[in-house]
């Protein structure tokens, strides 16, 4: 039985991969299975994974294939999660887990009704390339669907999910071309259909270096530029938050609780016009945690092109 599974996405990770793998193997609760998928690396990443798999048969399973990007890589791993997995932990290739990470995750998720789709994520210790700490990720006191519509609070490498959430995701898998980040998508799903838990105790050392796909944002001006570019124009051609929310609507509009469906439609699809979308931000129903970021969101809405409203199966 696979009660606890770790999903590890890798790409060009030879430099720090061994440290991450060793930290998983030193957990107070060892996972039942470590499922890794390499996204077309041409360094020693795949060989390192195979080395660990050969040394621990039955624990590791290594997949590889064409390069799908970090979102496609993780979604492919999700599709391979066995039906008997109860607790699913997501793992990057270059961090280091604290020994109690898995055990604490199990204890907190096991206290939730199993049928409730639930996502748990923790605080992290932000470090440099040598794991020298530079700070902690933010604390969170409010996490809901209105926040998930506006921004992502979840650090993917610090999250774990119960089987109910993963099953709901597998029932309607998104097209990775329209997903900004897999952790943001899971944040939308958990707040839209179930619950989110936040553990303020850090569970890992979050290594920041030049090779990170995503990383911690520092500096007020950098934050402003990133918010406007990321929300308005998007970092990738198709992976814009508005496109992602429209895709989310196309998949789940008929399944969401009514209040969440209406909030999604009024904010992301301008179902009742631009002014209502802006009012939702002013009233705090769709929100970001600081005045600074709420103003940025209002500016983006003001100048955003009006979307075509209505449920659809594909984003065009």
N, C-alpha and C positions, 0 to 999 in steps of 0.2 A: 504494500500500500504506500502510495506517495502522499503523505499528509502535508509535508512542507517541501516546497520546491523553490529554487532560486533561478530566476531568469537573468542570464548575463548576455548583454550585447557587446560585441567587440569589433574594433576596427583599428588596425595599426597600433595595437596596445602593448607591444613587447616590453616597453620600458618599465611599466608599473604593474603589469598583469600578475606577476608572481606574488607580489605583496597583497594584492586584493584576494587572490585565491587562497593564500595562506591564512588570511584573516577570517575567511569563511570556514575553513577547516578547523580553526581554533575557537569556534563558537561553543558556548556552553550547551547549546542544542544544535547539533549538526543537522543540516537539511537531509531529507531522504533522497533528494535528487538535485543535481545542478545541471540545468539545461543551458548550454551556451550556443550562440550562433555567431559565427564570424562573417562579417559583411564584405568579404572580398579582400582581406588584408594581403599585402605582398611583403610584409616583414615576417618576423618569427612568431607572430601571435598564434596562428593555427597550430604550429608545432608545439608551442608551450601548452596549449589546451589539450592536444593529443597526448603529451607527456603526462599530464595530470590524470587524464582519463585512463591511460594504460596502467598507472600506478594504483588507481582506485576503481577497478571495474565494478559496474553496478551503480556507482554514485554519479559519475559524469556521463553526459551525453552531449556530443559535439555535432552541431549542424553547421553547414556553410553553403554559400550560394552567391548569386549575383549581388552586386551592391545595391541596396534599397534605401540607404540613408538610415539615420538612427531611428526615425519613426517606423519605417517599414521593417527594420530589423526587429524592434521590440514587438510589433504587431504580429510578425511571423512567429515569434516565440510564444506569444499568447495563444495563437491558434494551436500550438503543439502541447499546451498544458493538458495533462490527463484529467479525466473526469473526477477522479478520486482525490485530487489535490484540494486541501482545505485552506491552506495559507500560502499565498504566492508573493514572493519577495522579488523586487526589481533591483538589478545590480549593474553599476557601471564597471568599467575595466580598470580604473586608476585610483580608486579610493581605498580606504582601509576601514573595515568595520570594527566597532568595539565588540568585545566577546559576548555581551548580553543582548545584542541587537535582535536576533531571532527569538530568543526566549521572551523578551519584553513584548515583541510584536504578537506572539501567540497568546500571551496572557491577556493583552488588551482586546484583541479581536475575538477571543473565545468568550468574552463577557457579553458580546453582542448576539442578538438573535441570529442564528445562522442564515435565515431566509432574507435578512436585511442586507442589501448590497452595501458594503462598507469598505472605505479606504482609510488606511492609517498612514500618516507620515510623521516624521520626527524632525526636530531641530538637528542641525549639523554643525560641526566645527570646521570653519573655512580655513584652509591652509594654503601655503605656497607649494612649489614643486617638491620640497624636501619634507613636507608635512609639518612645517613650523606654523603653529596657529596664528591667524590674523584677526579672528573674530568669530561671532556666531551668526547663524541665519536668524531671521526675525522671529519673534514670538507672535502667535495668533490667538485672538480671543473670539473672533467671529469668522465663521466659514460657512457660506451658504451659496445657493444657486445664483443669487444676484451678484455675488462677488465673482463666481466662476465665469459669468458672462462677460465680465469686464477685464479680468486678468487671471493669471495662474499663480496660486500660492504654493503649489506643491513642488517639492524637489524630488524628481523622479527616482534618484538613487537612494532616497530615504523612505520610500513608500512600500507598503505591502497591502494586499487586498485579500478579502475572503472569497470563497468559491462562488458565492451568489453574485458578486460584482463581475467576476471574470466570466461567469456563465452568461450574464446579460450582455456583456461586451461581445462574446463569441456568437450570440444569437443574431447580432446585427453588426458585423465587422465593418468599420469605416474604410473608405479608400484613403490610403496613407497620403495621397497627393494633396488632400485637403486638410490634413491634420497638422497644426503648427507644432505640437509636441504631444507625445503619448501621455505624459503625466497631466497635461491640461485637459486632454480628452477624458481621462479617468476622473479628474476633479469635477468636470461637468456631469459625468454619469453618476458619481457618488452623491453629489448634492442634488441632482435632478431626480434620482430614484431612491436614494437611501440616506446614508450618513457619512460624515468624515470625522475621523478622530485625529487629534494632534497631540503628540507627546513632546513636551518641552525638554526632555532629557536627550542630549545629542546621541545619535546611534552610530555615527561614522565621522571619519576625517575626510572632508570634501576637498580633494586636491585640485587647485587651480593652476593651470599652466597653459602654455601656448597652444597645446593641442586640443583643448576642451571644445566640444561641439557647442555646449551651452555653459554658462558660468555665472558667477555672482556679479551683479552690477554694482559699481562703486562710482561715486561722484554725482552731484546734482545735475550738472549739465549733460553728462553722459546718460543719466536716467531720462532726462527730458527728450533728448534726441532719440534715444531708443524707444521711448513710449510712442512718440509721434510716428517714427518710421515703422515700428512694429505693428502699430494699430491701424495706421492709415495705408501705407504702401506695402507693408509686409516685408519680411527678410527674404522670402522666397517668392517667386513669381505667382504661384497659386496659393501658397500656404499663408493666407492672411486671416486674421481672426474672424472677419466678417464672413469669409467663405467657409471657414470651419463651422461657425455657428449656423449658417444656412444648411450645410451638410448634416449637422447634428439634427436640425429640424426635419430634414427630409427623411432621416432614419427613425426618429423617435417621436415625432409630433403626435401620433395616435396612441403612444404608450405613456407619455409623461403625465403626471398629475396636472389637472387643469390649470392651477395657479402658475405652475412652472412653464407650461406651454404658452400661456398668454404673456407671461413676462418675457420669454424668449422671442415671441412674435412681435411684441410691442417695441422691444429694444433693438433686436438685431435685424428685423425685417421691416421695421417702420409700419407695422400693420395699421396703426392709427396716426401715422404721420411723424415727422421729425420732431415736432414740439413735444409730443408725448414721450418719445425716446429720451429727449433731454430732461424732461420733467422727472422721469424715473431716476435719473442721476441726481438731480437737485433734491428729490425727496429721500434719497438714500436707499431706494429699493434695488437699484443697480449701483454698485459702489466700488470705489478703491479707498484704501485706508487713510489717505492724506488729502488735504485740500489741493495741494499741488497736483497730484495725479488725477483728481476729479476734474480740475480745470482743463487738463490736457485732454481728458476723455470728452468733455463737452465741446472743445474746439474741434476734435476729430469728427464728432457727430454733426456738428454744424456744417462742415465742408464736405462731408461724405456724400457720394452719389447715392441717390435713393435706390434701394434694391427692388427687384421684382418680387412682390409678395406671393406666397403660396407654397404649399408642400410640393416637393418634387424629389425624385430619386437620384438625380445627379445635379451637381453644381456646374453651371456653364459660364 
